[in-house]
Amino acid sequence: MGTIRNYSVTLLIVLPCVSPAACAAADIDEAIGQLRQWRESLVSLRVRISGAAHSANNRMLREGNIANAAQQRDWIWDDSGRFRDESTTWNDGQIVGRDLRTADVSQVYICGFSAKNRESPTPSSVTIRENAPQWTTIKGFMVPIWPLWDDGTRTWLVDRLQRGTPHTVTDEGLLQVTIEAGGYSDYQAWLDPKFGYLPRRGALPSGGMRCVVEEFQEVEPGFWFPRKGETAGSHDNVQTWEVTSVERNIDLRDALFVPPMGPETRVINTITGQNYWHGGQPPAHLKEAAVQAAQTQSPPVNSSPPAAHADQPGNWTPWLVLCGVALVSLGVWLKRRG
């Protein structure tokens, strides 16, 4: 009879965290570290973005009998305080709005554009103010990098993310945090560790808004940035967006941060109290109109039009800014008036 030997077999089983929340403490520290490294690697950033909306999933367009809306945006930031935020919006191929805000180190330029000549890249008015937060922001959510960037406080995510920030880890492995963004304290973001903890999703429960990043891009080794995604709000107002260009730490000429101004641009400098035509005198057509009014004893033409209302910081709600729907709404109003 053979000898029977007893063998003891030990199985080593390595289990992941049974509860995702148990990993949260380490994740928040790692998120802060990676986002801080991401931020500190930036000296300047230029992002070009294309947005689109279609009546099939956008109620505002359907109500305005608009089939398609599109927007192009050029956003520039550098760590000296300079910025440029320019956008153009089209409804069914027709320009319905322009917006431009620029700032150098000391002052901000808030531009207004004539509704009679939307094709012109030259603003009809430029209001100059001190480069202070209340004038440098449109107080909304900036697609596609909210809540990575908060336009309301002009801060990056890591500046608002702390170890004590309410957080958890989802079954997907995303770090869910509650932070302040756009003036709201209950903003939720889902940070993806696979892409340096950049936000994969964002939502404002009290406002019914959400943003989803569908795809990231590695601009340079180790430097991730959103590529394309979707934003949506209440009433199925959906907008898709795609980042068409990302330039990091490039030389930015000073001219980028001063808006173009022509002879018919009215300049309102609130710092010096000056109010003047950029060309030095009223445009010829206004002079002629004033002469004709005097000859016919009609009410005189006002050759010093008031400043555009673009310098009012609270004119837009966050969702209107988010989707560019403020400009779409203007197009709807004009179409109904037509």
ROTORFI-298599 format. One record per residue (C-alpha): x, z, y. Coordinates in steps of 0.1 Angstrom, whole numbers, plus 5000, padded with zeros to 4 digits. Example, Ala and Ser with C-alpha at 12.3 -4.5 7.8 and 13.67 -1.06 7.14 Angstrom:
BEGIN
+------+------+------+
:   px :   pz :   py :
+------+------+------+
: 5123 : 5078 : 4955 :
: 5137 : 5071 : 4989 :
+------+------+------+
END
This chain:
BEGIN
+------+------+------+
:   px :   pz :   py :
+------+------+------+
: 5000 : 5000 : 5000 :
: 5014 : 4991 : 5033 :
: 5020 : 5017 : 5060 :
: 4993 : 5018 : 5087 :
: 5008 : 5024 : 5122 :
: 4987 : 5034 : 5152 :
: 4995 : 5016 : 5184 :
: 4984 : 5029 : 5217 :
: 4975 : 5002 : 5242 :
: 4973 : 5010 : 5279 :
: 4954 : 4986 : 5301 :
: 4964 : 4985 : 5338 :
: 4935 : 4973 : 5358 :
: 4941 : 4966 : 5395 :
: 4908 : 4968 : 5414 :
: 4902 : 4956 : 5450 :
: 4886 : 4980 : 5474 :
: 4853 : 4990 : 5458 :
: 4838 : 4995 : 5492 :
: 4848 : 4970 : 5519 :
: 4843 : 4996 : 5545 :
: 4871 : 5016 : 5529 :
: 4896 : 4990 : 5541 :
: 4883 : 4990 : 5577 :
: 4909 : 5014 : 5592 :
: 4938 : 4992 : 5582 :
: 4920 : 4961 : 5592 :
: 4913 : 4972 : 5628 :
: 4950 : 4981 : 5633 :
: 4961 : 4948 : 5619 :
: 4935 : 4929 : 5641 :
: 4948 : 4946 : 5672 :
: 4984 : 4938 : 5663 :
: 4978 : 4902 : 5656 :
: 4955 : 4896 : 5686 :
: 4980 : 4913 : 5709 :
: 5007 : 4890 : 5695 :
: 4984 : 4860 : 5700 :
: 4978 : 4871 : 5736 :
: 5014 : 4879 : 5745 :
: 5025 : 4845 : 5732 :
: 5004 : 4829 : 5760 :
: 5018 : 4820 : 5794 :
: 4993 : 4792 : 5801 :
: 4965 : 4775 : 5782 :
: 4946 : 4743 : 5788 :
: 4915 : 4735 : 5767 :
: 4893 : 4704 : 5768 :
: 4859 : 4707 : 5752 :
: 4831 : 4683 : 5744 :
: 4795 : 4696 : 5740 :
: 4763 : 4679 : 5728 :
: 4727 : 4688 : 5724 :
: 4698 : 4668 : 5709 :
: 4661 : 4671 : 5713 :
: 4655 : 4676 : 5676 :
: 4669 : 4711 : 5678 :
: 4667 : 4719 : 5715 :
: 4634 : 4728 : 5730 :
: 4644 : 4725 : 5766 :
: 4654 : 4689 : 5760 :
: 4621 : 4681 : 5743 :
: 4601 : 4697 : 5772 :
: 4620 : 4675 : 5796 :
: 4616 : 4643 : 5775 :
: 4654 : 4641 : 5772 :
: 4668 : 4628 : 5739 :
: 4704 : 4638 : 5743 :
: 4726 : 4659 : 5766 :
: 4764 : 4660 : 5767 :
: 4790 : 4680 : 5785 :
: 4828 : 4677 : 5791 :
: 4847 : 4707 : 5801 :
: 4883 : 4712 : 5813 :
: 4894 : 4749 : 5813 :
: 4929 : 4761 : 5824 :
: 4943 : 4796 : 5825 :
: 4976 : 4811 : 5832 :
: 4989 : 4846 : 5834 :
: 4996 : 4846 : 5871 :
: 4958 : 4846 : 5879 :
: 4954 : 4809 : 5885 :
: 4926 : 4790 : 5867 :
: 4905 : 4759 : 5867 :
: 4870 : 4755 : 5852 :
: 4855 : 4720 : 5855 :
: 4825 : 4705 : 5838 :
: 4803 : 4675 : 5839 :
: 4769 : 4672 : 5823 :
: 4749 : 4641 : 5813 :
: 4713 : 4637 : 5803 :
: 4706 : 4605 : 5783 :
: 4738 : 4590 : 5797 :
: 4731 : 4599 : 5834 :
: 4752 : 4625 : 5853 :
: 4729 : 4654 : 5862 :
: 4755 : 4680 : 5873 :
: 4791 : 4689 : 5881 :
: 4807 : 4723 : 5884 :
: 4842 : 4731 : 5896 :
: 4859 : 4764 : 5903 :
: 4896 : 4767 : 5908 :
: 4919 : 4795 : 5920 :
: 4955 : 4798 : 5930 :
: 4972 : 4832 : 5931 :
: 4955 : 4844 : 5963 :
: 4922 : 4826 : 5967 :
: 4894 : 4809 : 5948 :
: 4877 : 4776 : 5956 :
: 4840 : 4773 : 5947 :
: 4828 : 4737 : 5949 :
: 4793 : 4722 : 5955 :
: 4785 : 4686 : 5947 :
: 4759 : 4664 : 5964 :
: 4728 : 4656 : 5944 :
: 4728 : 4622 : 5961 :
: 4762 : 4611 : 5948 :
: 4768 : 4627 : 5915 :
: 4793 : 4601 : 5905 :
: 4818 : 4613 : 5931 :
: 4845 : 4637 : 5919 :
: 4849 : 4650 : 5955 :
: 4828 : 4681 : 5963 :
: 4805 : 4680 : 5993 :
: 4814 : 4716 : 6001 :
: 4842 : 4741 : 5992 :
: 4838 : 4778 : 5998 :
: 4871 : 4797 : 5999 :
: 4872 : 4834 : 5989 :
: 4897 : 4859 : 5979 :
: 4908 : 4856 : 5942 :
: 4888 : 4887 : 5931 :
: 4868 : 4891 : 5898 :
: 4834 : 4889 : 5915 :
: 4842 : 4854 : 5927 :
: 4863 : 4840 : 5899 :
: 4837 : 4844 : 5872 :
: 4803 : 4828 : 5864 :
: 4795 : 4859 : 5844 :
: 4786 : 4842 : 5812 :
: 4798 : 4832 : 5778 :
: 4825 : 4805 : 5778 :
: 4822 : 4782 : 5748 :
: 4841 : 4780 : 5725 :
: 4862 : 4811 : 5730 :
: 4838 : 4839 : 5736 :
: 4842 : 4868 : 5728 :
: 4879 : 4859 : 5725 :
: 4878 : 4855 : 5763 :
: 4853 : 4874 : 5784 :
: 4846 : 4856 : 5817 :
: 4828 : 4886 : 5831 :
: 4859 : 4908 : 5831 :
: 4885 : 4880 : 5828 :
: 4901 : 4897 : 5799 :
: 4911 : 4887 : 5764 :
: 4896 : 4903 : 5733 :
: 4926 : 4925 : 5725 :
: 4922 : 4941 : 5760 :
: 4887 : 4954 : 5749 :
: 4895 : 4961 : 5713 :
: 4906 : 4997 : 5704 :
: 4912 : 5017 : 5672 :
: 4880 : 5035 : 5679 :
: 4859 : 5003 : 5683 :
: 4829 : 5005 : 5660 :
: 4837 : 4983 : 5630 :
: 4831 : 4975 : 5594 :
: 4842 : 4949 : 5569 :
: 4817 : 4925 : 5555 :
: 4815 : 4912 : 5519 :
: 4830 : 4880 : 5533 :
: 4861 : 4899 : 5543 :
: 4854 : 4895 : 5580 :
: 4860 : 4925 : 5604 :
: 4828 : 4931 : 5623 :
: 4833 : 4948 : 5656 :
: 4810 : 4958 : 5685 :
: 4826 : 4952 : 5719 :
: 4817 : 4945 : 5755 :
: 4814 : 4909 : 5765 :
: 4795 : 4891 : 5793 :
: 4784 : 4924 : 5808 :
: 4768 : 4936 : 5775 :
: 4780 : 4965 : 5755 :
: 4764 : 4956 : 5722 :
: 4781 : 4923 : 5716 :
: 4790 : 4918 : 5680 :
: 4819 : 4897 : 5667 :
: 4831 : 4888 : 5632 :
: 4869 : 4885 : 5631 :
: 4885 : 4863 : 5604 :
: 4919 : 4877 : 5591 :
: 4927 : 4842 : 5577 :
: 4930 : 4829 : 5612 :
: 4948 : 4857 : 5630 :
: 4916 : 4877 : 5635 :
: 4901 : 4851 : 5659 :
: 4863 : 4854 : 5661 :
: 4845 : 4835 : 5634 :
: 4811 : 4844 : 5647 :
: 4796 : 4861 : 5677 :
: 4761 : 4874 : 5685 :
: 4742 : 4893 : 5711 :
: 4712 : 4909 : 5694 :
: 4695 : 4919 : 5726 :
: 4697 : 4883 : 5739 :
: 4691 : 4863 : 5707 :
: 4724 : 4844 : 5712 :
: 4749 : 4834 : 5686 :
: 4781 : 4814 : 5683 :
: 4797 : 4801 : 5651 :
: 4832 : 4786 : 5647 :
: 4829 : 4762 : 5619 :
: 4866 : 4751 : 5619 :
: 4899 : 4764 : 5632 :
: 4930 : 4745 : 5640 :
: 4967 : 4755 : 5639 :
: 4979 : 4743 : 5673 :
: 5015 : 4754 : 5666 :
: 5028 : 4773 : 5636 :
: 5010 : 4807 : 5635 :
: 4989 : 4799 : 5666 :
: 4953 : 4794 : 5657 :
: 4925 : 4782 : 5679 :
: 4888 : 4772 : 5674 :
: 4883 : 4735 : 5667 :
: 4845 : 4730 : 5665 :
: 4813 : 4750 : 5661 :
: 4778 : 4757 : 5673 :
: 4761 : 4779 : 5698 :
: 4724 : 4787 : 5699 :
: 4699 : 4810 : 5716 :
: 4662 : 4817 : 5715 :
: 4637 : 4789 : 5713 :
: 4661 : 4768 : 5690 :
: 4683 : 4757 : 5720 :
: 4713 : 4746 : 5699 :
: 4745 : 4730 : 5712 :
: 4774 : 4718 : 5692 :
: 4809 : 4717 : 5706 :
: 4844 : 4704 : 5697 :
: 4878 : 4712 : 5712 :
: 4894 : 4679 : 5718 :
: 4927 : 4691 : 5732 :
: 4947 : 4724 : 5733 :
: 4979 : 4726 : 5754 :
: 4998 : 4759 : 5753 :
: 5025 : 4772 : 5776 :
: 5028 : 4739 : 5796 :
: 5040 : 4735 : 5832 :
: 5010 : 4734 : 5855 :
: 5014 : 4717 : 5889 :
: 4999 : 4736 : 5919 :
: 4976 : 4706 : 5927 :
: 4955 : 4714 : 5896 :
: 4943 : 4746 : 5912 :
: 4932 : 4732 : 5946 :
: 4900 : 4710 : 5944 :
: 4900 : 4674 : 5958 :
: 4886 : 4672 : 5992 :
: 4876 : 4642 : 6013 :
: 4866 : 4636 : 6049 :
: 4830 : 4645 : 6041 :
: 4838 : 4678 : 6024 :
: 4826 : 4708 : 6044 :
: 4850 : 4738 : 6041 :
: 4838 : 4773 : 6045 :
: 4867 : 4798 : 6045 :
: 4853 : 4833 : 6042 :
: 4888 : 4848 : 6045 :
: 4896 : 4833 : 6079 :
: 4861 : 4828 : 6091 :
: 4867 : 4790 : 6096 :
: 4839 : 4765 : 6090 :
: 4850 : 4729 : 6094 :
: 4850 : 4693 : 6080 :
: 4880 : 4686 : 6059 :
: 4884 : 4653 : 6078 :
: 4885 : 4671 : 6111 :
: 4851 : 4658 : 6124 :
: 4816 : 4651 : 6111 :
: 4814 : 4619 : 6089 :
: 4804 : 4587 : 6107 :
: 4770 : 4585 : 6092 :
: 4761 : 4620 : 6105 :
: 4774 : 4610 : 6140 :
: 4752 : 4579 : 6140 :
: 4722 : 4599 : 6128 :
: 4727 : 4624 : 6156 :
: 4729 : 4596 : 6182 :
: 4697 : 4580 : 6169 :
: 4679 : 4613 : 6169 :
: 4689 : 4619 : 6205 :
: 4677 : 4584 : 6215 :
: 4643 : 4589 : 6199 :
: 4641 : 4625 : 6209 :
: 4637 : 4634 : 6172 :
: 4650 : 4668 : 6159 :
: 4688 : 4667 : 6158 :
: 4705 : 4662 : 6125 :
: 4724 : 4692 : 6113 :
: 4761 : 4681 : 6111 :
: 4772 : 4715 : 6098 :
: 4753 : 4720 : 6066 :
: 4752 : 4755 : 6051 :
: 4776 : 4763 : 6022 :
: 4765 : 4755 : 5987 :
: 4751 : 4784 : 5967 :
: 4778 : 4779 : 5940 :
: 4796 : 4811 : 5953 :
: 4768 : 4834 : 5942 :
: 4781 : 4852 : 5911 :
: 4748 : 4861 : 5896 :
: 4729 : 4828 : 5897 :
: 4731 : 4820 : 5860 :
: 4720 : 4841 : 5830 :
: 4745 : 4843 : 5802 :
: 4726 : 4820 : 5779 :
: 4722 : 4793 : 5806 :
: 4759 : 4794 : 5812 :
: 4767 : 4795 : 5775 :
: 4749 : 4762 : 5767 :
: 4753 : 4745 : 5800 :
: 4715 : 4746 : 5801 :
: 4715 : 4754 : 5838 :
: 4725 : 4718 : 5844 :
: 4701 : 4705 : 5818 :
: 4673 : 4724 : 5835 :
: 4682 : 4707 : 5868 :
: 4680 : 4674 : 5851 :
: 4645 : 4683 : 5837 :
: 4633 : 4693 : 5872 :
: 4646 : 4661 : 5888 :
: 4630 : 4640 : 5861 :
: 4597 : 4657 : 5866 :
: 4600 : 4652 : 5903 :
: 4607 : 4615 : 5899 :
+------+------+------+
END
